[in-house]
Amino acid sequence: MPVAVAIETPLQDDVRELVALLNEHLLPLSPVEFQWKMTVDQMAGPDTTVFVARDENGRAIGMGALKIAADGLAEVKRMFTRPEVRGQRVGSALLEAIEGLARMRGIKTLLLETGTGPGFAGAFRLYENSGFTVRGAFFDYPESEWSRFYEKPLGQPAVA
């Protein structure tokens, strides 16, 4: 399936729909107090870049975001693909675009937090196949049985 990934504003109806679907998907998987959701308005902040994957008809089928922190660190946020396109490398395309921008911006380490349990098996596969390794909690996330933390050192930015 042809997929186009581009930087877009989250302040559009089809991206809001993806955010709502992600939130709905996460709700039964862990206690609400251990779900670290960015709102659409937070995703539109100056420290965050949102990528949207669209199919050949222009339908939004996935999203992910890069949130820049300090000291060469950035976090992958709000990764989601519609259930009917899972397994078709949409998540990989999003993650590659996020990593590409991180490298261009001189980020040295990408971090991410995801949930635990069987509902996150696809996420674990995606992240681990993309070179992320499990690590301890970072930033202000608490260590808990409900979170799994990952990192990926990026090293030197790509030279064009």
N, C-alpha and C positions, 0 to 999 in steps of 0.2 A: 504494500500500500504506500503510495507516495505521501510523504509528510513534509510540510514546511514548518520550520521553527523560526520564530522571530520575536524580537523584543516588542512588547505591547503594553499598553496601560491596563491595569486590572479593573479600571473604572468603566467597564463595558458589560453589557448584560450577559453575554455568553461566558465571560471569564467569571463574573459573579456566580453564574450557574455552576461552573466547575468548582469554585470555592464551596458552595453550598453542598454539592455532591460529595466533596472530600470530607467536609464536616459531618455529614450524615453517615458516611462510611466509617469514620473514626469513632463515632458516638458509642457503639456497643463494644468496642475493642479494649477500652481502658477507662478508668474513672476520669470524669471530666476535669478534676483538679490536676491530673497528670497529662492533659492534652494542651500543648503549647501552640495554640492557633494564632496566626497573624490574621487580622481582619483585612478586608479589601483596602480600606483606607490606610492601614499600616503598610500594606504591600505597595501602595502608591507613594510612599515616602522617598526622600532623596537618597537614602542609603540602600535602597532595594531596587533591583532590576527584575522584571517579570518576563519570562519567556512563555509563549503560547505555541502549542503544536496544533496545526490545522490540517485536515485531510484535503483531498483533491477538490472537494466541494466548498472549502472554506469553513467547515464546521470545526469549532474548537474541541479538540479531543484530548488535550493534555496541557499541563502547565507545570512550572517550577520557577523558583526564584533564587537569586543570589543576593544575600544581605551582607554588605561590607561591614566589618568590625574594625578594630584597630590592630596595629602591629603585624600587618601582613596576613591577617586572618579574615575569613569570610565563611558564611554559613549557607548551606543549601536549605531552602525552605519550601514548603507547600507543594511538594512533588505529588502529582496525581495524574492518572490517565483514566479515561472512561473504561469501565469493565469490558466492554465489547472490543476494545483494541489492545488489551493486555496481551503480551506475548508477541507483539508485532514490532518491537523495538522503538516504540514511541518514547518510553521513559529513557532509553539509552540516548536517543537523539536530543532530548531535553537536557540530560545530564552532560552530554558532550558540549552543547552550546553554553551551558552555565560554566563549565570548566574552561572553555575557550575564553570567555569574557574575564573570568578570574585571572587567568594567565596574562591576558592583555593588560589588566589593571595591576599586575605585579603581586598578586596574592601568592603567598608562600604555602599556605595550608588551607584546605577546604575542610570544614567541619559539618556534621549534621547529626540531628537527633531524630529517631523514629521510635515507634512503639515496639512492644515485644509480643510474642505469642504467634499462633498459626496465621492470624489475619495479616501478618506483616512478612510472611515468607517470601513473597514476590519482591518486596522492597529490599530485604536482606540480599537476595540473589542479585538484583540490579546493582546495589552498592558494592557488594563484594566482587562481582564480575567487572566492575568499573575501577577497581583498584583501591577501594576504601577498606580500611581495617578498623576493627573494634578498638575502642579506647574508653577512658573514663569520662565522667561528666565534665562539661566545660561551661564557661560563662556562669550564668546564675541558675543553670539547671541543677536540680538536686539528684543525687544518686538515688535510683529507685528500681524496683522490679518492673516498672512500667515503661522504662526508657532503655533504648540501646543507642550508644553513641559511636560515631565513626569519624575518621579523619583520612585525608589524602594529602600527603605532601606534594606540592607542585614543583618545587625546585625553581629553576630559572624560567623566566617568561620565554615563550616561543619567539624566535627571531624571524622576522618576515624577509 
